[in-house]
């Protein structure tokens, strides 16, 4: 399996696993007290509820980071830098 560079048992499900992971982490971080605490630590401004524009920006950042790291874990590109670009990985 290592020689074929197929590190995921069901390669046809990579996109679904990555999409589910992105959605789960967006909801888990942006819609919870944990995400609000991270926002408070970063901005030193604590809110009872996360403002909508800030939540949208945070959701985009979490989605990009999850997508990039997920591509690195699931597709194992030759160079780590390729996981952070928008080019298609085989």
PLY file of the C-alpha trace (Angstrom):
ply
format ascii 1.0
element vertex 90
property float x
property float y
property float z
element edge 89
property int vertex1
property int vertex2
end_header
0.00 0.00 0.00
2.84 2.42 0.75
4.48 1.79 -2.58
1.26 2.58 -4.42
0.99 5.86 -2.41
-2.57 4.88 -1.51
-2.62 5.76 2.19
-6.39 5.83 2.55
-8.29 2.52 2.62
-11.19 3.81 0.52
-9.74 6.37 -1.92
-13.15 7.06 -3.51
-14.32 8.51 -0.16
-11.51 11.05 0.24
-13.64 13.98 -0.93
-16.55 13.02 1.33
-14.28 12.60 4.37
-12.63 15.94 3.68
-15.97 17.71 3.17
-17.45 16.24 6.34
-14.34 17.21 8.32
-14.51 20.78 7.05
-18.20 21.15 7.93
-17.75 19.53 11.35
-14.85 21.76 12.33
-16.60 24.90 11.10
-19.61 24.14 13.28
-17.52 22.90 16.22
-15.25 25.94 16.30
-17.37 28.83 15.04
-20.63 27.94 16.78
-19.25 27.06 20.20
-17.83 28.68 23.27
-14.43 27.29 22.26
-14.43 29.38 19.08
-15.60 32.41 21.03
-12.72 31.88 23.49
-10.21 31.67 20.62
-11.62 34.90 19.20
-11.33 36.54 22.62
-7.72 35.42 23.01
-6.76 36.67 19.55
-8.51 40.03 19.76
-8.52 40.58 23.54
-12.19 41.49 23.17
-14.65 39.01 24.65
-18.22 38.91 23.35
-21.22 37.01 24.66
-21.92 35.91 21.06
-19.61 35.89 18.07
-20.40 38.74 15.64
-21.63 37.47 12.26
-18.88 39.03 10.07
-16.20 37.69 12.42
-17.85 34.25 12.43
-17.85 34.19 8.63
-14.16 35.11 8.45
-13.33 32.54 11.11
-15.33 29.89 9.24
-13.38 30.63 6.04
-10.04 30.40 7.85
-11.01 27.13 9.55
-12.27 25.72 6.23
-9.04 26.61 4.40
-6.80 25.19 7.13
-8.86 21.99 7.37
-8.93 21.63 3.59
-5.17 22.09 3.26
-4.21 19.78 6.11
-6.80 17.24 4.95
-5.31 17.25 1.45
-1.88 16.70 2.97
-3.08 13.76 5.11
-5.35 12.13 2.54
-3.52 12.69 -0.75
0.13 12.77 0.39
1.49 15.17 -2.26
5.16 15.01 -3.17
5.77 18.44 -1.69
4.07 19.79 1.45
3.66 23.16 -0.28
1.36 21.56 -2.89
-1.26 20.79 -0.22
-1.73 24.53 0.37
-2.31 25.41 -3.30
-5.48 25.09 -5.33
-4.08 22.73 -7.93
-5.67 19.30 -8.27
-3.93 16.43 -6.51
-4.07 12.93 -7.93
0 1
1 2
2 3
3 4
4 5
5 6
6 7
7 8
8 9
9 10
10 11
11 12
12 13
13 14
14 15
15 16
16 17
17 18
18 19
19 20
20 21
21 22
22 23
23 24
24 25
25 26
26 27
27 28
28 29
29 30
30 31
31 32
32 33
33 34
34 35
35 36
36 37
37 38
38 39
39 40
40 41
41 42
42 43
43 44
44 45
45 46
46 47
47 48
48 49
49 50
50 51
51 52
52 53
53 54
54 55
55 56
56 57
57 58
58 59
59 60
60 61
61 62
62 63
63 64
64 65
65 66
66 67
67 68
68 69
69 70
70 71
71 72
72 73
73 74
74 75
75 76
76 77
77 78
78 79
79 80
80 81
81 82
82 83
83 84
84 85
85 86
86 87
87 88
88 89
